[in-house]
Amino acid sequence: MTPLTSKVCVVGDFAVGKTSVVERFVTNQFSDKYLSTV
């Protein structure tokens, strides 16, 4: 089966967890450590 490749744009307010949500769905893991991406 061929892997699915997609492009996704995640938008939202500052410090709401956009990176955490993307990481959860991509790696199937959740990190409770806070690292600012700004």
NORNORJO-V652515 format. One record per residue. N is the residue number from 1. PSI is psi as a letter, one per 30 degrees, with the letter a starting at -180 (none if undefined). Layout:
BEGIN
n=N psi=PSI
n=N psi=PSI
END
This chain:
BEGIN
n=1 psi=k
n=2 psi=k
n=3 psi=k
n=4 psi=k
n=5 psi=k
n=6 psi=l
n=7 psi=k
n=8 psi=k
n=9 psi=j
n=10 psi=k
n=11 psi=l
n=12 psi=l
n=13 psi=l
n=14 psi=k
n=15 psi=h
n=16 psi=f
n=17 psi=g
n=18 psi=e
n=19 psi=e
n=20 psi=e
n=21 psi=e
n=22 psi=e
n=23 psi=e
n=24 psi=e
n=25 psi=e
n=26 psi=e
n=27 psi=f
n=28 psi=h
n=29 psi=l
n=30 psi=k
n=31 psi=k
n=32 psi=g
n=33 psi=k
n=34 psi=j
n=35 psi=j
n=36 psi=k
n=37 psi=g
n=38 psi=none
END
